[in-house]
Each structure stands twice: as structure tokens, then as C-alpha cells.
Amino acid sequence: MKKKNRIALKLILLGASLIGLLSSCIIFGGQTIYEDPEYVDFDPEAPPKDESKLEEQYGDMPYFEAGEMRLYYDLSVQNYVEDTSETHPSSPGKEPYEVAHPDFVEFFFSTMKARLLVARVDLYQSAADFAPQTITDLQVLIDGESEFGACVPELPLNEFYHECSHQQFVANPKRVKFGNGSGVRFVSVYGIHDLTPVDDSNLVYVFQGFTDDGRYYLKLIVEMIHSQLPGTGEIPPELYTQDAAAVQEYFAQFAETFNTSEKEFTPKLDWIDSVLAKLYVE
């Protein structure tokens, strides 16, 4: 889409965007609480979309551009995608806080506290020695050739060293699709140097996936709240004196709670899945 057309489209939609932004959330006790907008039916088991139809569907859709990457989005979710992005240069790694990674682009979302990170798969494979095996393991999980386990293979593509061993638990795992690819999502709390309280300030939804052509890796991170969690929690002091099995059992109870109370998340998990379904990256 040419730049003039994009500007014209944004001017036309500005009024609708402001109305949608105000109606999409309310403020409660200083915290943003998201209402559930309408979302499309979403079938994670549906067969891959026909590429010619994708081209027809997204060819005239608005998009945001960062370098060689474009993030197309459907107008039904345009209230949630910001026309801003940040490009992060590659790094050889600065232990212990930063691991090697390629250039990647970070797209931002409004109202839902979320970020979409996108990197080229081939550049990641050459930038980090751990990447090829992690990418293979993650693809096997996405394809359904392995079951969800105690942690999800993860590429630490952000400013924090988040990877599989830092997931204190894996809750609500599911295979989901986006416009031109597929992946897996889960809910967790990361503990890096120490145990981290399971509360509304640390709870996150994480999606990882690949475009159907294998060119791009996507990672969506959304800040979450849950009705059964405090805003700020703490780790029971006695847990630090117990063995690894007791620690694992402590966090497993949170996974069980979340798995049986999925509708108590804000924003709703299936709504985030439906927003993903409306995105297309090339």
C-alpha cells in the first residue's frame, strides 16, 4: 500500500480508533482492565490457508513497516496495533543479562500491554549456537509431534534472558495460528536469578511461532492479570529451605489453577489468539 493511501486511511479511521480505544478498556484502581471486544471464530486445527487467498486478503490491508519487515493487520484489530516500532541491532551477547541474537523488530500494541518481536530465522541460526536446536525443538512442538512438557523451548529474543529453564511453570498451552503461520502459546511467570512471585505484576502470555515459509520467527508477549492473583505477591520464606520437588509442586498448583480458570484472565486468552489470527508478517 502506498504511503499516501496509508495516511488517508489512518485519517479516515482516526475517529473510529479513538472511540474503540475508549470503549476497549476501563480504569479500575489505577489499573487498566480490558473489556472483551468481539472476536472472530478461531479454529487452531484448521488447515493452512491458501497463499493466493492470503495475498488477496492482505494485499490491500494497512500495514506497518520496519526495514524489510511488514506487519499487516485486519481493520477489526486496528485499535490495538500501534504505528510504532523499534529495531534492535544484533548482539554477540553480554553475559549474563543478554545472549546472542540477530537484528529484530519490536512492534507495539495499544490498550493491551503487548509487544510483538520478529526476527529472521536464518539470521538467528547463525547468530547464536543454541538457536538451531531450539528452533527445531520448537517446530516439532508446533507441528504436534511432541507433547507440552514442564517448559516450552524458547528463544530469548528480548532484553531479558527468558528461555525454557526460566519458566517457573507452563499453564494454558495451546497450538494457535496467525495470518501466515502457526505457533504455540502459554502462560507463565519467569524466574531468572531467584524465585519470582506469581502475581499480576509478573504474569505473562507468551506466543512463539514461525511464518509458513520458515522465514520469520515471531514472539508475542502480553502482560496479564488473573482474578485469583494479588497485584503484588511474595514467595513463602519457607520455600527457600525446601527441596526442588517442593518448589516444583508449589508452582504446579498455579498451573493447575490457571488451566481450570481460563476465563478469569484479562485480557482473555482466546481473544489474544483471535488478534494473532488477524496478523500477517512478511
C-alpha positions as CSV (number, residue, x, y, z in Angstrom):
1,M,0.0,0.0,0.0
2,K,1.4,3.4,-0.9
3,K,2.3,5.8,1.8
4,K,-0.3,8.4,0.7
5,N,-3.0,5.8,0.8
6,R,-1.9,4.7,4.3
7,I,-2.1,8.3,5.6
8,A,-5.5,8.8,4.1
9,L,-6.7,5.5,5.6
10,K,-5.5,6.5,9.0
11,L,-7.2,9.9,8.9
12,I,-10.5,8.2,8.0
13,L,-10.1,5.7,10.8
14,L,-8.9,8.1,13.4
15,G,-12.3,8.8,14.9
16,A,-13.1,5.1,15.0
17,S,-9.8,4.4,16.6
18,L,-10.4,6.9,19.4
19,I,-13.9,5.5,20.1
20,G,-12.6,2.0,20.0
21,L,-9.7,2.8,22.4
22,L,-12.0,4.4,24.9
23,S,-14.5,1.6,24.8
24,S,-11.9,-1.2,24.9
25,C,-10.9,-0.6,28.5
26,I,-11.9,0.9,31.8
27,I,-9.7,2.1,34.6
28,F,-10.1,0.4,38.0
29,G,-8.0,1.4,40.9
30,G,-5.3,2.8,38.7
31,Q,-5.1,-0.4,36.6
32,T,-6.3,-0.9,33.1
33,I,-9.0,-3.5,32.9
34,Y,-9.8,-4.7,29.4
35,E,-13.3,-5.5,28.2
36,D,-13.8,-8.3,25.7
37,P,-14.3,-7.0,22.2
38,E,-16.0,-9.1,19.5
39,Y,-13.6,-11.6,18.1
40,V,-13.8,-14.0,15.1
41,D,-14.2,-17.7,15.4
42,F,-10.8,-19.3,15.7
43,D,-10.0,-22.9,14.8
44,P,-6.4,-23.8,15.7
45,E,-6.8,-27.2,13.9
46,A,-7.9,-25.6,10.6
47,P,-5.7,-26.4,7.5
48,P,-3.1,-23.9,6.3
49,K,-4.5,-21.0,4.4
50,D,-4.1,-20.9,0.6
51,E,-1.3,-18.5,-0.2
52,S,-3.1,-16.9,-3.2
53,K,-6.0,-16.1,-0.9
54,L,-3.7,-14.7,1.7
55,E,-2.2,-12.4,-1.0
56,E,-5.8,-11.3,-2.0
57,Q,-6.8,-10.9,1.6
58,Y,-3.9,-8.8,2.8
59,G,-2.8,-7.1,-0.4
60,D,-5.0,-4.1,0.3
61,M,-4.7,-4.2,4.1
62,P,-3.0,-1.5,6.1
63,Y,0.4,-2.4,7.4
64,F,3.3,-1.0,9.4
65,E,6.8,-1.2,8.0
66,A,10.2,-1.5,9.7
67,G,13.2,-2.2,7.5
68,E,12.4,-5.2,5.3
69,M,9.5,-6.3,7.5
70,R,5.8,-5.5,7.2
71,L,3.2,-6.2,9.8
72,Y,-0.2,-6.4,8.1
73,Y,-3.4,-6.2,10.2
74,D,-7.1,-6.6,9.7
75,L,-9.2,-3.4,10.4
76,S,-11.1,-5.4,13.0
77,V,-8.0,-5.2,15.2
78,Q,-6.6,-1.8,14.1
79,N,-7.5,-0.3,17.5
80,Y,-4.9,-2.5,19.2
81,V,-1.9,-2.1,16.9
82,E,0.3,1.0,17.1
83,D,2.0,2.6,14.1
84,T,5.3,2.5,16.0
85,S,8.1,0.0,16.1
86,E,11.7,-0.3,17.3
87,T,14.6,-2.0,15.5
88,H,17.1,-3.8,17.8
89,P,20.6,-4.4,16.4
90,S,22.2,-7.8,16.6
91,S,24.4,-8.6,19.6
92,P,27.1,-11.2,20.2
93,G,25.8,-11.5,23.8
94,K,26.7,-9.8,27.0
95,E,26.5,-12.4,29.7
96,P,24.8,-12.9,32.0
97,Y,22.0,-10.5,31.0
98,E,22.0,-10.6,27.2
99,V,22.5,-13.6,24.9
100,A,23.5,-13.5,21.2
101,H,20.7,-12.6,18.9
102,P,20.2,-11.2,15.3
103,D,18.6,-7.9,14.4
104,F,14.9,-7.9,15.3
105,V,11.9,-5.6,15.1
106,E,9.6,-4.9,18.0
107,F,6.0,-3.9,17.2
108,F,3.9,-2.3,19.9
109,F,0.2,-2.7,20.8
110,S,-2.0,-0.2,22.5
111,T,-4.6,-0.9,25.3
112,M,-3.4,-4.5,25.5
113,K,0.1,-4.3,27.1
114,A,1.8,-6.3,24.4
115,R,4.9,-6.5,22.2
116,L,5.5,-8.5,19.0
117,L,9.1,-9.3,18.3
118,V,10.0,-10.5,14.8
119,A,13.4,-11.9,13.6
120,R,14.6,-13.7,10.5
121,V,15.1,-17.4,11.3
122,D,18.3,-17.8,9.2
123,L,20.0,-14.9,10.9
124,Y,19.1,-16.3,14.3
125,Q,20.5,-19.7,13.4
126,S,23.9,-18.1,12.5
127,A,23.9,-15.6,15.4
128,A,23.5,-18.0,18.4
129,D,24.9,-21.5,18.7
130,F,21.9,-22.7,20.7
131,A,19.4,-21.4,18.2
132,P,19.3,-24.2,15.6
133,Q,18.4,-26.9,18.1
134,T,15.9,-24.7,19.9
135,I,14.2,-23.8,16.6
136,T,14.0,-27.5,15.7
137,D,12.5,-28.4,19.1
138,L,10.0,-25.6,18.9
139,Q,8.9,-26.5,15.4
140,V,8.4,-30.1,16.5
141,L,6.1,-28.9,19.3
142,I,4.2,-26.6,17.0
143,D,3.7,-29.5,14.5
144,G,2.2,-31.6,17.3
145,E,5.0,-34.2,17.1
146,S,5.7,-33.8,20.8
147,E,3.6,-33.0,23.9
148,F,3.8,-29.9,26.1
149,G,6.1,-30.6,29.0
150,A,7.4,-28.7,32.0
151,C,8.7,-25.9,29.8
152,V,8.4,-24.7,26.2
153,P,11.5,-24.4,24.0
154,E,12.1,-20.7,23.8
155,L,14.4,-18.3,22.0
156,P,15.4,-15.4,24.4
157,L,14.6,-12.6,21.9
158,N,14.2,-9.6,24.1
159,E,16.1,-7.6,26.7
160,F,15.6,-10.2,29.4
161,Y,17.3,-13.6,29.3
162,H,14.0,-15.5,29.1
163,E,14.3,-19.1,28.0
164,C,12.9,-22.5,28.8
165,S,14.6,-23.1,32.2
166,H,13.3,-19.7,33.5
167,Q,9.7,-20.7,33.1
168,Q,8.5,-21.4,36.7
169,F,5.5,-23.3,35.2
170,V,3.7,-23.7,31.9
171,A,-0.1,-23.1,32.0
172,N,-2.8,-23.0,29.3
173,P,-0.6,-24.3,26.5
174,K,-2.2,-24.3,23.1
175,R,-1.2,-24.5,19.4
176,V,-2.6,-21.4,17.5
177,K,-2.3,-19.9,14.1
178,F,-1.7,-16.4,12.8
179,G,-2.4,-15.0,9.3
180,N,0.5,-16.7,7.6
181,G,2.0,-19.1,10.2
182,S,1.5,-21.1,13.3
183,G,2.9,-21.4,16.8
184,V,2.3,-22.2,20.5
185,R,1.3,-20.0,23.4
186,F,1.4,-20.5,27.1
187,V,1.1,-18.5,30.4
188,S,3.9,-18.3,32.9
189,V,6.0,-16.3,35.3
190,Y,9.7,-16.1,34.7
191,G,12.3,-16.6,37.5
192,I,15.8,-15.8,36.4
193,H,18.2,-15.2,39.4
194,D,15.7,-16.2,42.0
195,L,12.1,-17.4,42.5
196,T,9.6,-14.8,41.3
197,P,6.2,-14.3,43.0
198,V,3.2,-15.4,40.9
199,D,1.1,-12.2,40.8
200,D,-0.4,-9.7,38.4
201,S,2.8,-7.8,38.0
202,N,4.7,-10.8,36.7
203,L,2.1,-12.9,34.8
204,V,2.6,-13.1,31.0
205,Y,1.1,-14.7,27.9
206,V,3.8,-15.8,25.5
207,F,3.4,-16.9,21.9
208,Q,6.1,-18.2,19.6
209,G,5.7,-19.2,16.0
210,F,7.1,-19.2,12.5
211,T,5.7,-18.0,9.2
212,D,4.6,-20.8,6.9
213,D,7.6,-20.2,4.6
214,G,10.0,-20.5,7.6
215,R,11.4,-17.0,7.1
216,Y,10.4,-15.3,10.3
217,Y,10.2,-16.1,14.0
218,L,7.6,-14.3,16.0
219,K,7.3,-13.8,19.7
220,L,4.3,-12.1,21.3
221,I,4.5,-11.1,25.0
222,V,1.3,-9.8,26.7
223,E,1.1,-8.7,30.3
224,M,-1.8,-10.5,32.1
225,I,-3.9,-10.3,35.2
226,H,-6.0,-13.1,36.8
227,S,-8.9,-12.7,39.2
228,Q,-7.4,-15.1,41.7
229,L,-4.0,-13.4,41.9
230,P,-2.9,-10.4,44.1
231,G,-1.5,-7.3,42.4
232,T,1.8,-7.9,44.3
233,G,2.6,-11.2,45.8
234,E,5.5,-12.9,47.6
235,I,7.3,-16.2,47.8
236,P,6.7,-18.0,51.1
237,P,10.0,-17.8,53.0
238,E,9.9,-21.5,53.9
239,L,10.1,-22.4,50.2
240,Y,13.7,-21.4,50.1
241,T,14.6,-24.1,52.6
242,Q,12.8,-26.9,50.8
243,D,14.0,-29.2,48.1
244,A,13.5,-28.9,44.3
245,A,10.4,-31.2,44.3
246,A,8.6,-29.0,46.8
247,V,9.4,-25.9,44.8
248,Q,8.1,-27.6,41.6
249,E,4.9,-28.7,43.5
250,Y,4.4,-25.1,44.7
251,F,4.4,-23.7,41.2
252,A,2.5,-26.6,39.7
253,Q,-0.5,-25.6,41.8
254,F,-0.6,-22.3,40.0
255,A,-0.6,-24.0,36.6
256,E,-3.5,-26.2,37.7
257,T,-5.4,-23.2,38.9
258,F,-4.9,-21.3,35.6
259,N,-5.7,-24.4,33.5
260,T,-9.1,-24.7,35.2
261,S,-10.0,-21.0,35.2
262,E,-9.0,-19.7,31.8
263,K,-12.0,-17.3,31.6
264,E,-10.6,-15.4,34.6
265,F,-7.7,-13.9,32.7
266,T,-7.7,-10.3,31.5
267,P,-7.4,-10.0,28.6
268,K,-9.0,-13.3,27.6
269,L,-6.6,-15.8,26.1
270,D,-8.9,-16.7,23.2
271,W,-9.2,-13.0,22.4
272,I,-5.4,-12.7,22.2
273,D,-5.4,-15.7,19.9
274,S,-8.0,-14.1,17.7
275,V,-5.9,-10.9,17.4
276,L,-3.0,-13.1,16.4
277,A,-5.2,-14.7,13.7
278,K,-5.6,-11.3,12.1
279,L,-1.8,-10.6,11.8
280,Y,0.4,-11.3,8.7
281,V,4.1,-10.8,8.6
282,E,6.4,-10.6,5.6
